Amino acid sequence: MQIATLIEQVSAHNGWNMALAGIIIVFSCLVILALAISRIHKILEFIENRDQLRLNIRQFFMGREKEKQVASLLTPSLELEAARYKRLTPFLGESFSLKGLIRFAEGRGITNPPPEKMVRQFLEVGLLKKEVRNLFTWEESAAK
């Protein structure tokens, strides 16, 4: 057969399009393989630390859930009281004991509502978080 006849047959049966599609598929796969090989260290690190990643994701979403919970339980009056008590804590330090906060509030004349009740509500809502032993700090989302 002559070459001209072969070329005509290839053209008649979409051979050029199939050849081009094959070339594109092969080179695309080679590019993907090269990228995967160049990032294999990141992929292995991801696989090794998947438990830590899962824990971080869980904490991230639990934190969001906790913020929603705080927002739903936080009434305007409780928010005002939290701001009032938060202004007292710089005198106690960044981490403070609940007894110290209650005594300091009573010493400043805050008796209505009782400081014990307010501190208990702050804990229930999540405005106060426990740091170490019996020391607490204000949650980041607490009233400013």
Residue frames as qw, qx, qy, qz and C-alpha x, y, z in Angstrom:
[[0.000, 0.887, 0.462, 0.000, 0.00, 0.00, 0.00],
 [0.371, 0.525, -0.029, 0.765, 1.04, 3.47, -0.61],
 [0.260, -0.202, -0.488, 0.808, 1.61, 6.00, 2.13],
 [0.250, -0.083, -0.136, -0.955, -0.97, 8.37, 0.67],
 [0.610, -0.289, -0.613, -0.409, -3.64, 5.67, 0.95],
 [0.538, -0.281, -0.669, 0.428, -2.69, 4.94, 4.57],
 [0.087, -0.090, -0.258, 0.958, -2.87, 8.62, 5.50],
 [0.429, -0.180, -0.345, -0.815, -6.29, 8.89, 3.88],
 [0.642, -0.318, -0.689, -0.110, -7.54, 5.87, 5.83],
 [0.388, -0.225, -0.550, 0.704, -6.21, 7.31, 9.13],
 [0.124, 0.014, 0.031, -0.992, -7.97, 10.59, 8.38],
 [0.514, -0.217, -0.546, -0.625, -11.19, 8.86, 7.37],
 [0.691, -0.390, -0.609, 0.007, -11.42, 6.93, 10.66],
 [0.346, -0.893, 0.058, -0.283, -10.51, 9.85, 13.03],
 [0.878, -0.032, -0.246, 0.409, -7.04, 8.43, 13.61],
 [0.314, 0.465, -0.220, 0.798, -5.42, 11.82, 14.12],
 [0.473, -0.610, 0.054, -0.633, -7.93, 12.73, 16.84],
 [0.929, -0.342, -0.135, -0.033, -7.40, 9.40, 18.60],
 [0.739, 0.193, -0.254, 0.594, -3.62, 9.81, 18.41],
 [0.029, 0.560, -0.185, 0.807, -3.84, 13.32, 19.86],
 [0.705, -0.548, -0.021, -0.449, -6.17, 12.12, 22.63],
 [0.940, -0.139, -0.220, 0.220, -3.73, 9.29, 23.45],
 [0.507, 0.360, -0.262, 0.738, -0.79, 11.68, 23.62],
 [0.271, -0.604, 0.122, -0.740, -2.71, 14.05, 25.93],
 [0.863, -0.436, -0.105, -0.231, -3.74, 11.18, 28.23],
 [0.867, 0.024, -0.254, 0.427, -0.20, 9.78, 28.45],
 [0.333, 0.410, -0.243, 0.813, 1.42, 13.14, 29.17],
 [0.485, -0.608, 0.018, -0.629, -1.28, 14.08, 31.69],
 [0.926, -0.342, -0.161, -0.011, -0.65, 10.84, 33.57],
 [0.723, 0.178, -0.248, 0.620, 3.10, 11.47, 33.49],
 [0.005, -0.569, 0.163, -0.806, 2.61, 14.98, 34.92],
 [0.718, -0.545, -0.029, -0.432, 0.37, 13.64, 37.70],
 [0.938, -0.130, -0.211, 0.244, 2.91, 10.92, 38.48],
 [0.498, 0.368, -0.247, 0.746, 5.76, 13.45, 38.59],
 [0.287, -0.608, 0.123, -0.730, 3.78, 15.69, 40.97],
 [0.875, -0.423, -0.114, -0.205, 2.93, 12.74, 43.20],
 [0.851, 0.037, -0.246, 0.462, 6.57, 11.67, 43.36],
 [0.270, 0.481, -0.218, 0.805, 7.73, 15.20, 44.14],
 [0.433, -0.505, 0.181, -0.725, 5.23, 15.42, 47.04],
 [0.766, -0.134, -0.627, -0.032, 5.60, 11.89, 48.38],
 [0.340, 0.050, -0.622, 0.704, 7.22, 13.14, 51.59],
 [0.341, -0.124, 0.187, -0.913, 4.14, 15.30, 52.34],
 [0.763, -0.113, -0.415, -0.482, 1.80, 12.41, 51.56],
 [0.671, -0.047, -0.688, 0.272, 3.72, 10.08, 53.90],
 [0.088, 0.090, -0.490, 0.863, 3.78, 12.72, 56.64],
 [0.550, -0.150, -0.078, -0.818, 0.02, 13.13, 56.24],
 [0.803, -0.108, -0.547, -0.209, -0.52, 9.37, 56.54],
 [0.509, 0.030, -0.670, 0.539, 1.75, 9.11, 59.60],
 [0.008, -0.058, -0.442, 0.895, 0.02, 11.98, 61.44],
 [0.336, -0.360, -0.597, -0.633, -3.57, 11.18, 60.50],
 [0.467, -0.535, -0.669, 0.218, -4.54, 10.55, 64.14],
 [0.263, -0.377, -0.216, 0.861, -3.28, 13.98, 65.15],
 [0.107, -0.076, -0.407, -0.904, -5.02, 15.53, 62.16],
 [0.404, -0.469, -0.726, -0.299, -8.28, 13.80, 63.08],
 [0.415, -0.533, -0.527, 0.516, -7.92, 15.09, 66.65],
 [0.141, -0.216, 0.036, 0.965, -7.26, 18.65, 65.42],
 [0.242, -0.256, -0.568, -0.744, -10.31, 18.53, 63.16],
 [0.451, -0.541, -0.710, 0.004, -12.48, 17.22, 66.00],
 [0.348, -0.470, -0.355, 0.730, -11.24, 19.96, 68.35],
 [0.028, -0.007, 0.273, 0.962, -11.84, 22.59, 65.67],
 [0.375, -0.378, -0.597, -0.600, -15.45, 21.56, 65.17],
 [0.496, -0.532, -0.636, 0.256, -16.05, 20.98, 68.88],
 [0.255, -0.270, -0.174, 0.912, -14.76, 24.50, 69.49],
 [0.191, -0.165, -0.402, -0.880, -17.25, 25.84, 66.96],
 [0.494, -0.474, -0.693, -0.225, -20.00, 23.85, 68.64],
 [0.447, -0.443, -0.501, 0.595, -18.94, 25.23, 72.01],
 [0.071, -0.078, 0.051, 0.993, -19.04, 28.79, 70.65],
 [0.369, -0.334, -0.554, -0.667, -22.57, 28.19, 69.37],
 [0.544, -0.492, -0.665, 0.138, -23.53, 26.80, 72.78],
 [0.325, -0.316, -0.302, 0.838, -22.03, 29.82, 74.55],
 [0.092, -0.083, -0.267, -0.956, -23.81, 32.18, 72.18],
 [0.459, -0.422, -0.632, -0.461, -27.16, 30.48, 72.77],
 [0.575, -0.530, -0.563, 0.266, -26.84, 30.46, 76.59],
 [0.353, -0.130, -0.165, 0.912, -25.31, 33.91, 76.87],
 [0.002, 0.845, 0.533, 0.052, -28.07, 36.36, 77.74],
 [0.229, 0.753, -0.035, 0.616, -27.51, 40.13, 77.63],
 [0.521, -0.795, 0.135, -0.280, -27.67, 40.38, 81.42],
 [0.912, -0.279, 0.161, 0.255, -25.14, 37.56, 81.82],
 [0.655, 0.475, 0.066, 0.584, -22.93, 39.25, 79.25],
 [0.082, -0.858, 0.095, -0.499, -23.03, 42.50, 81.23],
 [0.748, -0.631, 0.194, -0.074, -22.14, 40.64, 84.41],
 [0.904, 0.061, 0.120, 0.406, -19.30, 38.85, 82.63],
 [0.398, 0.684, -0.039, 0.610, -17.90, 42.19, 81.45],
 [0.404, -0.826, 0.135, -0.369, -18.20, 43.52, 85.00],
 [0.868, -0.431, 0.226, 0.095, -16.32, 40.54, 86.47],
 [0.818, 0.339, 0.080, 0.458, -13.78, 40.53, 83.67],
 [0.140, 0.846, -0.138, 0.496, -12.78, 44.09, 84.59],
 [0.630, -0.714, 0.252, -0.172, -11.87, 42.81, 88.05],
 [0.979, -0.043, 0.088, 0.178, -9.54, 40.03, 86.89],
 [0.542, 0.663, -0.269, 0.440, -6.52, 42.13, 85.82],
 [0.305, -0.730, 0.420, -0.445, -5.96, 42.77, 89.53],
 [0.876, -0.279, 0.356, -0.165, -5.93, 39.00, 90.15],
 [0.281, -0.420, 0.769, 0.392, -3.62, 38.05, 87.28],
 [0.454, 0.242, -0.594, -0.619, -4.21, 36.30, 83.98],
 [0.592, -0.186, -0.778, -0.091, -4.97, 33.01, 85.73],
 [0.287, -0.379, 0.399, -0.784, -7.00, 33.29, 88.91],
 [0.075, -0.170, -0.960, 0.212, -8.80, 31.12, 91.43],
 [0.275, -0.580, -0.588, -0.492, -12.56, 31.20, 91.69],
 [0.503, -0.653, -0.455, 0.338, -12.39, 31.85, 95.42],
 [0.366, -0.266, 0.018, 0.892, -10.11, 34.81, 94.78],
 [0.038, -0.303, -0.476, -0.825, -12.51, 36.20, 92.18],
 [0.413, -0.657, -0.600, -0.193, -15.49, 35.80, 94.50],
 [0.509, -0.574, -0.314, 0.559, -13.69, 37.42, 97.44],
 [0.271, -0.086, 0.184, 0.941, -12.44, 40.26, 95.27],
 [0.166, -0.470, -0.551, -0.669, -15.95, 40.88, 93.90],
 [0.486, -0.699, -0.521, 0.063, -17.42, 40.90, 97.41],
 [0.485, -0.411, -0.133, 0.760, -14.66, 43.26, 98.52],
 [0.101, 0.074, 0.326, 0.937, -15.67, 45.64, 95.71],
 [0.361, 0.218, 0.381, -0.823, -19.28, 45.58, 96.88],
 [0.522, 0.095, -0.599, -0.599, -20.73, 43.27, 94.25],
 [0.258, -0.027, 0.868, -0.422, -23.39, 41.33, 96.15],
 [0.587, 0.457, 0.521, -0.417, -26.44, 41.36, 93.91],
 [0.944, -0.143, -0.209, -0.210, -26.59, 38.85, 92.25],
 [0.709, -0.606, 0.351, 0.088, -24.33, 36.81, 94.54],
 [0.176, 0.715, -0.628, -0.251, -20.83, 36.31, 93.11],
 [0.416, -0.167, 0.894, -0.015, -20.98, 32.55, 93.75],
 [0.631, 0.514, 0.538, -0.220, -24.07, 32.26, 91.56],
 [0.426, 0.839, -0.175, -0.288, -22.57, 34.37, 88.80],
 [0.065, -0.591, 0.787, 0.167, -19.28, 32.44, 88.76],
 [0.536, 0.091, 0.835, -0.082, -21.25, 29.16, 88.58],
 [0.607, 0.696, 0.301, -0.239, -23.21, 30.52, 85.60],
 [0.215, 0.812, -0.469, -0.273, -19.97, 31.66, 83.90],
 [0.279, -0.336, 0.895, 0.090, -18.64, 28.10, 84.27],
 [0.597, 0.350, 0.700, -0.175, -21.85, 26.51, 82.97],
 [0.526, 0.808, 0.082, -0.252, -21.98, 28.76, 79.92],
 [0.859, 0.181, 0.150, 0.456, -18.28, 28.28, 79.23],
 [0.149, 0.954, -0.081, 0.249, -17.05, 31.84, 79.76],
 [0.344, -0.737, 0.573, -0.099, -14.50, 30.61, 82.29],
 [0.902, 0.240, -0.359, -0.014, -12.15, 27.80, 81.35],
 [0.779, -0.582, 0.207, 0.112, -9.89, 25.80, 83.63],
 [0.374, 0.778, -0.503, 0.042, -6.17, 26.19, 83.03],
 [0.538, 0.204, -0.762, 0.298, -4.14, 24.27, 85.63],
 [0.210, -0.162, -0.784, 0.561, -5.12, 22.93, 89.03],
 [0.016, -0.721, -0.639, 0.266, -7.65, 25.42, 90.43],
 [0.088, -0.467, 0.128, 0.870, -6.75, 28.34, 88.20],
 [0.461, 0.643, 0.611, 0.039, -9.13, 29.69, 85.57],
 [0.143, -0.221, 0.272, 0.926, -9.01, 32.18, 82.71],
 [0.516, 0.528, 0.232, -0.633, -11.66, 33.88, 80.61],
 [0.667, 0.343, 0.607, 0.262, -12.65, 32.21, 77.35],
 [0.288, -0.052, 0.356, 0.887, -11.55, 34.16, 74.25],
 [0.097, -0.487, -0.606, -0.621, -15.16, 34.75, 73.22],
 [0.288, -0.604, -0.601, 0.437, -16.06, 36.19, 76.62],
 [0.077, 0.952, 0.267, 0.131, -17.45, 39.71, 76.81],
 [0.580, 0.334, -0.153, 0.727, -14.74, 42.29, 76.48]]
